[in-house]
Amino acid sequence: MTKLRFAIVGCGRIFKKHFEAIRDIENAEIVAVADINTEKAKAAGELAHVPYYLDYNEMLSKENIDIVNILTPSGMHPKHTIDIVNKYKKHIVCEKPMALRLEDADEMIRICDENGVKLFIVKQNRFNSPVLKLREAIENKKFGKMVLGTVRVRWCRPQAYYDLDEWRGTWALDGGVITNQASHHIDLLEWMMGEPVSVMAKSGTYLVDIEVDDTTVAIIKFKSGALGVIEATTAARPKDIEGSLSILGEKGSVVIGGFAVNKMEIWQFSEENENESKEILKEYSEMPPNVYGFGHKRYLEDVIESIRHNKKALVGGLEGRKSLELINAIYESAETGKEVFLRFEPKKTKLGIVNE
């Protein structure tokens, strides 16, 4: 089978995970990389043993490419996606979040549809084994009436992390802990709990010098009547504590913990015996060596399957937009001090806005 040919635009912190995932997929290969930073582009090209470019237009004009992975700063995702799709009509794999502003996300989806290409938003934690087992329980209505869903992101990002690049910690290109670090967890919460109806949030910046929040909490009301809680911070010290997801219902409770929702910690249902629960806990507990987890390979395999067989991917553009809308609503509530009802038009959130 002919290998699908990937190119990567943006050779920063997450590049290595995409490189390793594609390298380990039998019917995929990286053929070129691009970054405006010469040092980063050269290092990435040498690591992948492929040509490197300082201009993705030159790369896309010269190389035979099927899919472009966009790993640039969050606020630049829409510009790069729309430009590449309009000019070169390539399928797009876009790192999270797909955009900072909802109108930009909508334009990305529209342009990809008009040009007949697929848009994939990276949500690799959906492919963690314990997460898939939890999703199976949700689909089988194992919980009965849903009561409460909670995510906790307690990670450590010191000032040195934000000082790595000028765009980090800015409203225009990055967003805060909710947009960056917790976006995967918010996606998982919605995937399990269903459509959110409203949100109330508070946020603050406590331990670092940045424009955006390093700590935010939010309370969500879901369409089902269940409640949700989001607790997210990069102010855990001196190191990461957890990235967890808890789901409680009338017939059972599940907690997935670890650094990146990757370890089944509690699995208990009234209709299951203790031995069954113990076996599931044993089978669906996995701990990757870092917070990025195992999911990029599984995610990109789903992308390839979607392209080869023209089937719906697990996380396309419309699916990726869902968590972005909730993220915008959280910031809207934090700015206004009011409960925000979805669907809504952002008015006060600073996401995607250049700080004058």
VEXSEFI-623764 format. One record per atom (N, C-alpha, C): x, y, z; residue in one letter. Coordinates in steps of 0.02 Angstrom, whole numbers, plus 50000, padded with zeros to 5 digits. Atoms other than C-alpha are relative to their C-alpha. Layout:
// residues N
XYZA ...
// end
This chain:
// residues 356
500424994050000M 500005000050000M 500445006250000M 499624993850004T 500665017249953T 499945003850066T 500004996349938K 501165027350104K 499715007049990K 500224993050001L 500265043650142L 500585004450022L 499424995749991R 501505057850138R 499815006250041R 500144994549954F 501485070150284F 500555005449994F 499534994549989A 502295087250296A 499795003550064A 500144996749936I 502435096850459I 500185007449995I 499884992749997V 502265115750477V 500005001950073V 499924998449929G 502925121450646G 500414994650034G 499545005149973C 504395112450728C 500175001550073C 499894998449929G 504175117450910G 499954994050046G 499985004849945R 503865107951070R 499644993449985R 500405006050013I 502555095651003I 500234996349938I 499785003250062F 503475091550841F 500224992850009F 499715006749991K 504375076450911K 499464994750007K 500535004949992K 502745067850959K 499684998249933K 500275001450067H 502065069550782H 500504996049959H 499485003650037F 503715063850708F 500024992650022F 499965006949975E 503785048450820E 499384995949981E 500615003550017A 501965044050786A 500004998049926A 499995001550072I 502145045150596I 500534994949984I 499465004850010R 503795035850601R 499784992950015R 500205006749977D 502945021250690D 499394997349965D 500585002450037I 501475019950569I 500254997349933I 499725003550058E 501825007550430E 499845003449934E 500204997250065N 500845016350292N 500005007650000N 499934992749998A 501415034150329A 500745001950002A 499324997549997E 502985044550310E 500015007649999E 499894992850004I 503605062250339I 500475001249941I 499584998650058V 504315069750180V 500345006950003V 499704993449994A 504705087750233A 499735003550062A 500214996049943V 504615100250376V 500145007449985V 499904992850010A 504495119150387A 499915003850065A 500064995549943D 504745132650518D 500375006449982D 499664993750016I 505195151050507I 500645000950040I 499404999949960N 506525147950640N 500504995049970N 499515004350034T 508075141250551T 500244994350043T 499735005049954E 508745132150702E 499504994350011E 500515005149988K 507095123150737K 499864995949937K 500135003550063A 506795118850554A 500564995149984A 499435004350015K 508545111950531K 500024994050047K 499995005449952A 508465101650691A 499464994849985A 500555004650017A 506785094250641A 500154996149937A 499825003450061G 507385090250466G 500524994750011G 499485004949985E 508925081650533E 499734994050039E 500305005449960L 507905071650659L 499604995349955L 500435004150043A 506685065750525A 500344997749935A 499625001650061H 508015064250388H 499615001949937H 500384997450057V 506985074950269V 500215007249987V 499844993050013P 507195091950184P 499635004750048P 500344995049958Y 506805107150291Y 499965006649962Y 500144993750035Y 506105123750233Y 499855005450052Y 500174994349958L 505925141150308L 499345003249977L 500624997450029D 504375144550200D 499584994049978D 500395005950018Y 502975131850190Y 499745000349929Y 500204999550070N 502465138650020N 500514996749954N 499475003250039E 504135133349949E 499974992450009E 500055007249986M 503955116350033M 499424996849961M 500605002850031L 502195113449967L 500035000449924L 499914999450072S 502705119149792S 500474994749972S 499485004550024K 504175107149782K 499864992650017K 500075006949975E 503645091649880E 499324997049983E 500625003750011N 502325078449844N 499714998150068N 500265000549932I 501235079450000I 499254998649999I 500725001549993D 499545072050050D 499685003750058D 500284997349937I 499305078950227I 500505004950030I 499584995249965V 499975094350316V 499795000450073V 500124999449928N 500125094150505N 500205007150021N 499884993149979I 499965111850574I 500125000250075I 499805000049929L 500915113550738L 500255006950021L 499804993149986T 501125132450741T 499625002550062T 500384997349943P 500525143650885P 499255000049987P 500735001050007S 498655141650917S 499665005549960S 500314994450033G 498185158950857G 500155000549926G 499815000050071M 499015155550688M 499694994249962M 500295005850034H 498095139250652H 499515001849944H 500474998350053P 496675147450554P 500355002749937P 499644996950057K 497835157950444K 500354994749959K 499615005050036H 498945143250400H 499554994749968H 500475004950029T 497505131050374T 499675002749937T 500374997050056I 496525142650261I 500465001349941I 499534998650054D 498055147850160D 500214993649964D 499775006250030I 498665130150132I 499454996449962I 500565003350033V 496955123250088V 499815003849936V 500184996150060N 496545137449967N 500514999349944N 499485000250051K 498215136549878K 500164992949976K 499725006650017Y 498665118049884Y 499514994250008Y 500525005149992K 497075108449931K 500274993650032K 499745005749962K 497935097150057K 499564998650061K 500335001649938H 497115087750200H 500405003150057H 499694996449944I 497475096250367I 499914996250065I 500015002249930V 497925089250538V 500235006050041V 499864993949963C 497845103950658C 500034998550075C 499955001049927E 498465103550837E 499465004150036E 500504996549959K 497295109050975K 500285006650026K 500684999550024P 496475120950993P 500015001949926P 499994998750071M 495955122650811M 500065007449985M 499974992750007A 495805141550834A 499885002950069A 500184996649937L 495545154350972L 499315003249995L 500644996850011R 494025162950897R 499534995449962R 500485004450033L 492435153950846L 499915001749926L 500094998150071E 492275163950685E 500574997349957E 499445002850038D 494005157950633D 499914992449991D 500135007250005A 493545139850671A 499474998649946A 500525000850050D 491975141750565D 500275001049929D 499714998850066E 492995148750421E 500454994249979E 499595005850015M 494225134250432M 499584994249974M 500455005450020I 492805121750421I 499705001349931I 500304998250064R 491995131050276R 500494999249942R 499505000350054I 493585132550173I 500194992849984I 499835007150012C 494025114150195C 499434996549963C 500585002950034D 492255109150144D 499985002249927D 500044997350068E 492295120449991E 500544997049954E 499455002650039N 493965113249935N 500034992449999N 500045007350002G 493475095149965G 500574996550036G 499485003249960V 494825091550094V 499754998950071V 500195001649932K 494715084350268K 500405004250051K 499704996349945L 495075094150427L 499964995850063L 499965004149940F 495655084450580F 500305004250057F 499754996349942I 495885092050754I 500294995150050I 499655004849958V 497145083450867V 499704999850070V 500265001449933K 496285076251021K 500214993050018K 499735006849995Q 497425061551051Q 499804996350064Q 500185003549938N 496845058051229N 499354996049994N 500595004150012R 495215051251159R 500194992749985R 499795006850018F 496245036151107F 500374996550057F 499745003649942N 496925032251280N 499544994250017N 500415005949988S 496335014751323S 499475000950055S 500524999149949P 495455019351487P 499465004949979P 500504995350025V 494595033951400V 499514996549953V 500445003850045L 493925022351264L 499554995250038L 500425004449959K 493315010251397K 499445003950034K 500514995749970L 492405024451485L 499485002049948L 500474998150053R 491635030051321R 499534994249983R 500415005950012E 491015012351292E 499454999450053E 500505000249945A 490145012951463A 499475005449990A 500474994650014I 489355029651416I 499514997949945I 500425001950057E 488705022951250E 499524994350018E 500435005649977N 488005007451338N 499535002150057N 500444997249948K 487105018851463K 500104996350067K 499825003849939K 487995009751604K 499925004250063K 500044995749941F 487925024951719F 499285001450022F 500684997949985G 486045027251712G 499965007649997G 500054992749997K 485605045151758K 500685003150016K 499364996749989M 487135056251742M 499935005350054M 500024995449943V 487555066651896V 500535005449995V 499464995249995L 489265074851890L 500614997649959L 499375001350035G 490785075851775G 500505005250021G 499484995449975T 492415083451837T 500664998849964T 499315000650023V 494095087051759V 500455004250045V 499504996449962R 495635092151855R 500664999849961R 499354999450032V 497195098451768V 500435003950049V 499554996949951R 498515101951899R 500714998949977R 499345000650031W 500105104751802W 500455005850021W 499504995049983C 501695114551829C 500305003049936C 499684996450055R 502205127551701R 500315006350029R 499674994249970P 503485139551775P 500115005649949P 499884994450044Q 503975156351703Q 500454998049941Q 499545002150053A 505365147951604A 499644996949940A 500395003050054Y 504065138351504Y 499705005449956Y 500314994750038Y 503155154151452Y 500515004449964Y 499474996050031D 504805162751412D 500334996649940D 499705003650056L 505255149451283L 499855003449933L 500204996850062D 504305158851147D 499585006250017D 500364993749987E 503575176451134E 499244999249999E 500725000850007W 501845169951088W 499684996750060W 500285003649944R 501635159551245R 499715004850052R 500314996049948G 500455166551376G 499695006449975G 500324994150028T 499695179351256T 499284998349980T 500695001050022W 497855181751216W 499974998949924W 500035000150073A 498225184051031A 500184993249970A 499735005950033L 499155167850998L 499974993650042L 499955005949956D 499015156151148D 499374998750040D 500525001249951G 497635158751275G 500304997150063G 499755002249935G 497765152751453G 499954992550011G 500005007149982V 497705136151545V 499394996449971V 500615003250027I 495925132751484I 500084998649926I 499925000850072T 496385135151301T 500564995149983T 499415003850018N 498085126851302N 500014993250036N 499905006349965Q 498365113851437Q 499364995950011Q 500605003649981A 496565109451481A 499524998549942A 500475000850056S 495795109251307S 499844992749986S 500135007150009H 495995090351292H 499494997450051H 500425002549946H 495145087451458H 499285002649993H 500664997250012I 493715099151416I 499654996249943I 500285004150055D 493475089551253D 499744993450027D 500215006449972L 493385073251351L 499385000750043L 500584998949957L 492145080351476L 499375000749958L 500584999350044E 490965085551336E 499844993449965E 500105006450035W 491225068951246W 499614995150044W 500335004649953M 490645059651401M 499325002750024M 500584997349967M 489345071551472M 499475002949953M 500484997450048G 488535078251314G 500015007649996G 500034992950016E 487995095651264E 499955004450062E 500064995349945P 488325109851387P 499475005349985P 500524994950007V 486935122351418V 500255006850023V 499764993649973S 487795135551524S 500634998850041S 499385000549961V 489405139451618V 500095006450041V 499774994549957M 489995150451762M 500734998850015M 499285001049991A 491865153451782A 500335005850036A 499554995149970K 493195162651880K 500714998249980K 499315001550019S 495015164351828S 500465005250030S 499504995449974G 496615172451886G 500704998049977G 499295001250016T 498495173751858T 500395001050064T 499734999949932Y 499465169452015Y 500764999650005Y 499305001449987L 501245163351994L 500475001749942L 499564998450056V 501885169051823V 499805006849971V 500124993550031D 502025185251726D 499784998949927D 500285001050067I 500875182451575I 499345003949995I 500634996550010E 499345190851499E 499404995950023E 500585004549994V 498205175751519V 499974996750068V 500105003549936D 497585164751661D 500494994350008D 499665006249984D 498645151651747D 499564995550043D 500465003949958T 497155145851853T 499285002049984T 500704998750014T 495315144251808T 499574994350027T 500505005049980V 493805135351882V 499345001849967V 500634998850034A 492115133151799A 499484994850022A 500565004549986I 490415125451837I 499554999949939I 500385000850062I 489425118451692I 499334996550014I 500655003550000K 487595113651671K 499934996749932K 500085003650063F 487315100151540F 499264999249982F 500675000850025K 485775097151434K 499634994450037K 500295005649963S 485475080951529S 499765001950070S 500144997949931G 485315090851691G 500594998950046G 499415001349959A 486985084551756A 500435006350005A 499534994449990L 488315096451821L 500714997949982L 499305001250014G 490145098051776G 500445005050036G 499524995649968V 491665105451861V 500674999549963V 499344999750030I 493275110951777I 500465003750048I 499484996949959E 494795114551885E 500654999449962E 499405000250041A 496325119351784A 500515005050023A 499474995449978T 497975126751836T 500684997749973T 499305001550014T 499785127751779T 500425002450059T 499654997449941A 500225134151953A 500124994750053A 499805005349953A 500495117152035A 500765000450009A 499284999649986R 502195117452118R 500214994650050R 499474998350048P 503505110752113P 499974996149935P 500045004050062K 502935098351978K 499284998049986K 500675002250019D 501435090951888D 499704995450052D 500365004449954I 500115082451995I 499554995149962I 500475004450033E 498735075851883E 499665003449941E 500484998050052G 497645077051728G 499464994750001G 500485005249984S 496065067851778S 499305001649975S 500704999550020L 494265064651727L 499594995350044L 500445004049959S 492875058651843S 499295000549973S 500695000250022I 491125053251790I 499594996250052I 500425003149949L 489765049651919L 499284999649975L 500695001050018G 488045042451885G 499644995950052G 500405003549949E 486645033851979E 500214992750008E 499825007149996K 487345016451940K 500744998750004K 499285001249996G 489205019251949G 500435006249997G 499514994549999S 490775029851957S 500644997649967S 499365001450032V 492365030551853V 500465006050009V 499494994749996V 493955040451885V 500604997749959V 499395001250038I 495355041151758I 500505005450020I 499504995249977G 496925049251827G 500654999549962G 499344999750032G 498785049451794G 500165007249981G 499814993350022F 499675064251715F 499565002449943F 500374997950061A 498595064051558A 499424995249986A 500585004450006V 496965054351586V 500194993349969V 499725006050029N 497915038251558N 500034994150048N 499975005549951K 497685027551713K 499314999250033K 500645001349968M 496045019651769M 500114999150074M 499905000249927E 495965022951956E 499394997350037E 500615002649969I 494145019251999I 499534997749943I 500515002750047W 492915008251903W 499524995950043W 500465003649957Q 491405003352005Q 499285001349978Q 500704999850021F 489624999351950F 499594995250042F 500445004149957S 488174992552051S 499814993549965S 500205006050036E 487804979851914E 500594995749980E 499405003950014E 489584973051907E 500274997250066E 499715002749938N 490404961352032N 500715002650008N 499354997149982E 492034965852117E 500564997349957E 499485003050041N 493084953752014N 500025003149930N 500044996750065E 492484961451851E 500335006850003E 499724993349992S 492944978651914S 500764999850007S 499285000749990K 494674972951968K 500354998449934K 499715001850065E 495014965351797E 500045006049954E 500014994050042I 494514981351709I 500535005050023I 499494995549973L 495604991751825L 500704997949979L 499345002650018K 497074980451787K 500145000849925K 499905000150072E 496804979751599E 500055007049970E 500044993450030Y 496454998151568Y 500395005450038Y 499574995249966S 497815006251669S 500655000549960S 499394999050039E 499235013651566E 500315006750018E 499654993849982M 500555026551606M 500555001449949M 499474998250047P 501545034651464P 500565003750036P 499424996949967P 503255042151500P 499955007550007P 500074992849993N 502645060151481N 499285002149992N 500704997649999V 501085071051484V 499664999849933V 500325000350065Y 500805069551298Y 499674993349986Y 500355006350005G 500295051451317G 500194996049938G 499895004650055F 500205037551188F 499595001849938F 500554999650048G 498785044451084G 500155002549931G 499894997150067H 499615053250936H 500024994649946H 499975005350050K 499985036950845K 499304997449985K 500685002550010R 498225030450871R 499575005249965R 500384994650031Y 497515047250823Y 500155000449925Y 499814999350070L 498495048350660L 499824993849959L 500255005950034E 498045030450616E 499265000949981E 500704998550015D 496225036150626D 499955004949942D 499984995250055V 496645050750511V 500124996349934V 499835003750061I 497415038950383I 499414995749978I 500595004150016E 495925027250393E 499445004249970E 500524995550025S 494745041850365S 500145002149928S 499824997850068I 495685047750210I 499974994249951I 499975005750046R 495965030650133R 499314997449983R 500655003150010H 494165024950154H 499435005249999H 500494994550002N 493295041950149N 499464999150053N 500475000949944K 492505038950319K 500095005650051K 499984994849949K 492115050550462K 500544998550052K 499495000849947A 493565053250582A 499695001250068A 500274999049933L 493335053250769L 499975007450018L 499994992949983V 493815071650783V 500145004149937V 499944995550056G 493485082050628G 499905007250022G 500064992949984G 493245100850619G 499405001750043G 500604998549960L 491465101350685L 500064997350071L 499915002949933E 491905089950830E 500505004250040E 499514995949967G 493435100450870G 499735006850022G 500304993549984R 492365116250871R 499624999850065R 500435000449940K 491275109951014K 500375002450063K 499644998049939S 492595111651149S 500245007249996S 499804993050008L 493175128251076L 499445004750020L 500564995749980E 491435135451100E 499935000250076E 500035000149927L 491415129851282L 500575004050030L 499424996149976I 493165137151307I 499865007549994I 500174992950008N 492585153851237N 499475002250051N 500524998449951A 491055153351350A 500285000650070A 499674999649935I 492155150151502I 500345006750009I 499674993549995Y 493195165551464Y 499505005850000Y 500524994950000E 491635175651427E 499715000950070E 500274999849933S 490955171151598S 500505003050049S 499484997349955A 492615174951684A 500075007549992A 499954992850013E 492645192251602E 499395003850026E 500624996449983T 490825196651636T 499754998750070T 500255001949934G 490555187951802G 499304997249998G 500695002450009K 488935180851731K 499984992949973K 500115006550031E 488245163951684E 499905001149925E 500044999450072V 488455161651497V 499644994049972V 500395005450029F 487205151451399F 500244998649928F 499805002050067L 487735141751245L 499374998549960L 499524997050044R 487505144451098R 500025007550010R 499944992949985F 488175161951115F 500495003349951F 499534996250040E 489115175551023E 500505003450046E 499504997049956P 490765180151108P 500035007649994P 499974992650000K 490825198451159K 500585002650043K 499504997449954K 492045200351304K 500634995850005K 499405004149995T 493265185751290T 500575003249960T 499414996950032K 495025191551245K 500364995249953K 499675005050043L 495475175551150L 500065002549929L 499894998150070G 496255179450982G 500085007549989G 499964992750006I 496355198151018I 500715002350017I 499334997349988V 498015207251004V 499955005250056V 499994995349944N 498415216451166N 500365006449979N 499714993750024E 498695234651116E 500475002950053E 
// end
